[in-house]
């Protein structure tokens, strides 16, 4: 079937084309706004026994607390299937187009090409399409960090007065609207438009062929047999 034949089919079945275009436009308009993603972020700082946050220039306390924070990060159980590996991740889950999940990162101060860990803390981000769900996930993670910190030191039989503590109970939660990713929205609307147009053309051509075959079917007329005369 040539392009001219397809155009003739579309012209004959214009009502199918019109219906398909209306449904496609309605779907694109409904998908255009997209769905917002909310990001909840917080940082849990590890505190030296009997003191507050240590300075980055403290060559004794900082390396020990950083190593302990890394141990806590590795010991944390997965809270849900949306966990992401924070070992080499330096961006935002919203920027990575993640809609549901969380990430726990030991901050790297060295940049992209080098590694320098001099911050005794764990940075957490939880994302969800519901703001309350994102905040609840973040709160659960901070509570789990605090519990894991206590469990590790209890296994090592460290006296309570000499244990490392965290700011998990007092950390500020920053909840922001990550908006809708423009690239995802454009790709989704474009794909929906192409699929709608293709489905409309195929439906119109198939309907036209079916109607043409029905009209071209010959009508059978009844015949009466004439008996042969004997000679």
C-alpha positions as CSV (number, residue, x, y, z in Angstrom):
1,X,0.0,0.0,0.0
2,X,1.4,3.3,-1.1
3,X,1.3,6.6,0.7
4,X,-1.4,7.8,-1.6
5,X,-3.6,4.8,-0.7
6,X,-3.1,5.5,2.9
7,X,-4.2,9.1,2.4
8,X,-7.3,8.0,0.6
9,X,-8.2,5.7,3.4
10,X,-7.8,8.5,5.9
11,X,-9.9,10.8,3.8
12,X,-12.7,8.2,3.5
13,X,-12.6,7.4,7.2
14,X,-12.1,11.0,8.4
15,X,-14.4,10.4,11.4
16,X,-12.0,7.7,12.8
17,X,-9.1,10.1,12.3
18,X,-10.9,12.8,14.1
19,X,-11.7,10.6,17.0
20,X,-8.2,9.3,17.3
21,X,-6.7,12.8,17.2
22,X,-9.1,14.0,19.9
23,X,-8.1,11.1,22.2
24,X,-4.4,11.6,21.5
25,X,-4.7,15.3,22.3
26,X,-6.6,14.6,25.5
27,X,-3.9,12.1,26.6
28,X,-1.0,14.6,25.8
29,X,-2.7,17.3,27.8
30,X,-3.3,15.1,30.7
31,X,0.4,13.9,30.7
32,X,1.9,17.3,30.1
33,X,1.8,18.6,33.7
34,X,3.6,15.5,35.0
35,X,3.8,14.5,38.7
36,X,5.9,16.4,41.2
37,X,8.7,14.6,43.1
38,X,9.5,15.8,46.7
39,X,12.9,15.5,48.2
40,X,13.6,15.3,52.0
41,X,17.2,15.8,53.0
42,X,19.1,15.8,56.3
43,X,22.6,15.2,57.6
44,X,23.4,13.1,60.6
45,X,26.6,14.3,62.3
46,X,28.7,11.9,64.5
47,X,29.9,13.4,67.8
48,X,33.0,12.7,69.7
49,X,32.3,11.2,73.2
50,X,31.5,13.9,75.7
51,X,31.7,16.8,73.2
52,X,29.9,18.4,70.3
53,X,30.9,18.5,66.6
54,X,34.6,18.4,66.0
55,X,36.6,20.7,63.7
56,X,37.8,19.4,60.3
57,X,41.3,20.3,61.4
58,X,41.2,17.8,64.3
59,X,43.6,15.2,63.1
60,X,42.7,12.8,65.9
61,X,38.9,12.9,66.1
62,X,38.0,13.5,62.5
63,X,39.6,10.4,60.9
64,X,38.2,8.2,63.7
65,X,34.7,9.5,63.3
66,X,34.8,9.4,59.5
67,X,35.8,5.7,59.7
68,X,33.1,5.0,62.2
69,X,30.5,6.8,60.0
70,X,31.6,4.6,57.1
71,X,31.1,1.5,59.3
72,X,27.6,2.6,60.2
73,X,26.8,3.2,56.5
74,X,27.8,-0.3,55.6
75,X,26.0,-1.9,58.6
76,X,22.7,-0.2,57.8
77,X,20.0,-2.7,56.6
78,X,18.0,-1.9,53.5
79,X,14.9,-0.2,54.6
80,X,13.1,-0.6,51.2
81,X,13.7,-1.7,47.6
82,X,14.3,1.9,46.7
83,X,17.7,2.1,48.2
84,X,20.6,3.4,46.1
85,X,24.3,2.8,46.4
86,X,25.8,5.9,47.8
87,X,29.4,4.9,47.3
88,X,30.0,6.7,44.0
89,X,26.9,8.8,43.9
90,X,27.3,12.6,44.2
91,X,24.2,14.1,42.8
92,X,20.5,14.3,43.7
93,X,17.9,11.6,43.3
94,X,15.6,14.1,41.8
95,X,18.2,15.0,39.1
96,X,18.6,11.3,38.4
97,X,14.9,11.1,37.7
98,X,14.2,8.8,40.7
99,X,10.6,9.0,41.8
100,X,10.7,6.8,44.9
101,X,13.8,5.8,46.9
102,X,16.5,7.0,49.2
103,X,20.3,7.3,49.4
104,X,22.8,7.6,52.2
105,X,26.2,9.1,51.4
106,X,29.4,9.7,53.2
107,X,30.2,13.1,51.8
108,X,33.3,13.4,49.6
109,X,35.0,16.7,49.8
110,X,37.6,15.9,47.2
111,X,35.5,16.5,44.1
112,X,34.9,14.3,41.0
113,X,38.5,13.2,40.4
114,X,39.7,12.7,44.0
115,X,38.4,11.3,47.2
116,X,38.7,13.2,50.5
117,X,36.5,12.3,53.5
118,X,36.9,14.8,56.3
119,X,33.2,15.2,57.3
120,X,32.1,12.8,60.1
121,X,28.5,12.7,58.9
122,X,26.1,10.8,56.7
123,X,24.0,12.8,54.1
124,X,20.6,11.4,53.5
125,X,18.0,12.1,50.8
126,X,14.6,10.4,50.4
127,X,12.3,11.1,47.4
128,X,8.7,10.3,46.9
129,X,5.7,11.7,45.0
130,X,4.1,12.3,48.3
131,X,5.8,14.9,50.6
132,X,4.8,13.2,53.8
133,X,6.0,9.8,52.6
134,X,9.4,11.3,51.8
135,X,9.7,12.9,55.2
136,X,8.6,9.7,56.9
137,X,11.2,7.7,55.0
138,X,13.9,10.2,56.0
139,X,12.9,10.1,59.7
140,X,13.0,6.2,59.6
141,X,16.5,6.3,58.1
142,X,17.8,8.7,60.8
143,X,16.3,6.5,63.5
144,X,18.0,3.5,62.0
145,X,21.3,5.3,61.9
146,X,21.1,6.1,65.5
147,X,20.1,2.5,66.4
148,X,22.9,1.0,64.3
149,X,25.4,3.4,65.9
150,X,24.5,2.2,69.4
151,X,24.4,-1.5,68.3
152,X,27.9,-1.4,66.8
153,X,29.4,0.1,70.0
154,X,27.5,-2.3,72.2
155,X,29.0,-5.2,70.3
156,X,32.5,-3.8,70.9
157,X,31.7,-3.5,74.6
158,X,32.4,0.3,74.6
159,X,31.4,1.9,77.9
160,X,28.4,4.3,77.5
161,X,30.4,7.3,78.6
162,X,32.9,6.7,75.8
163,X,30.5,6.1,73.0
164,X,30.0,8.1,69.8
165,X,26.6,9.8,69.5
166,X,24.8,11.3,66.6
167,X,22.5,14.3,65.9
168,X,19.8,12.0,64.4
169,X,17.3,13.1,66.9
170,X,17.8,16.8,66.4
171,X,18.8,17.0,62.7
172,X,16.8,19.5,60.6
173,X,14.8,18.1,57.7
174,X,14.8,20.1,54.5
175,X,11.7,19.2,52.4
176,X,11.7,20.7,48.9
177,X,9.5,20.3,45.8
178,X,11.8,18.8,43.2
179,X,9.3,19.8,40.5
180,X,8.8,17.8,37.3
181,X,11.8,16.9,35.1
182,X,11.4,18.7,31.8
183,X,13.2,16.1,29.8
184,X,11.0,13.3,31.1
185,X,7.9,15.3,30.5
186,X,8.8,16.1,26.9
187,X,9.8,12.6,26.1
188,X,6.6,11.2,27.6
189,X,4.3,13.6,25.7
190,X,6.2,13.0,22.4
191,X,6.0,9.2,22.8
192,X,2.3,9.4,23.6
193,X,1.7,11.7,20.5
194,X,3.6,9.3,18.2
195,X,1.8,6.3,19.5
196,X,-1.6,8.0,19.2
197,X,-1.0,9.1,15.6
198,X,0.2,5.6,14.6
199,X,-2.7,3.9,16.2
200,X,-5.1,6.3,14.5
201,X,-3.7,5.6,11.1
202,X,-3.7,1.9,11.5
203,X,-7.3,1.9,12.8
204,X,-8.5,4.0,9.9
205,X,-6.7,1.8,7.3
206,X,-8.0,-1.4,8.8
207,X,-11.6,-0.1,9.1
208,X,-11.5,1.1,5.4
209,X,-10.2,-2.3,4.2
210,X,-12.9,-4.2,6.1
211,X,-15.7,-2.0,4.7
212,X,-14.3,-2.2,1.2
213,X,-14.2,-6.0,1.3
214,X,-17.7,-6.1,2.6
215,X,-19.0,-3.9,-0.2
216,X,-17.1,-5.9,-2.9
217,X,-18.5,-9.3,-1.8
218,X,-20.8,-10.7,-4.6
219,X,-24.4,-11.3,-3.9
220,X,-25.5,-14.9,-4.5
221,X,-28.8,-15.3,-6.4
222,X,-30.9,-18.4,-6.1
223,X,-31.1,-20.6,-9.2
224,X,-33.9,-23.1,-10.3
225,X,-32.9,-26.4,-11.9
226,X,-34.8,-27.1,-15.2
227,X,-35.5,-30.8,-15.6
228,X,-34.3,-32.4,-18.9
229,X,-36.9,-33.6,-21.3
230,X,-36.7,-37.1,-22.5
231,X,-36.3,-37.8,-26.2
